[in-house]
C-alpha cells in the first residue's frame, strides 16, 4: 500500500513537471512571436 502511494506520488510529480515544461515552452515560443508583433504593433499605433 505504501509502495503504491509512493508510485502514484512519483507519477503525479512527473505529470506536474511535464505540464510545467509544456506551459513554459509554449510561453517562450509565444513570447518570441509576440515580442516581434508587439514592436510592430506599437510602432503602428505611434505612427497613426
C-alpha positions, -999 to 999 in steps of 0.1 A, spaced: 0 0 0 28 24 9 47 15 -22 16 22 -44 12 56 -28 48 64 -35 45 53 -71 14 75 -75 31 104 -60 61 99 -83 39 98 -114 19 128 -103 51 148 -98 63 138 -132 29 149 -147 32 182 -130 67 187 -142 58 178 -177 28 202 -176 50 230 -163 76 224 -190 49 224 -217 35 257 -204 69 272 -201 80 262 -236 47 274 -252 51 306 -232 86 312 -246 76 304 -282 45 327 -279 66 354 -263 92 353 -291 64 357 -317 45 383 -296 76 405 -290 81 410 -327 44 416 -333 42 439 -303 70 460 -316 54 463 -350 20 470 -335 35 496 -311 52 514 -339 20 513 -359 -1 528 -331 25 555 -325 26 564 -362 -12 565 -367 
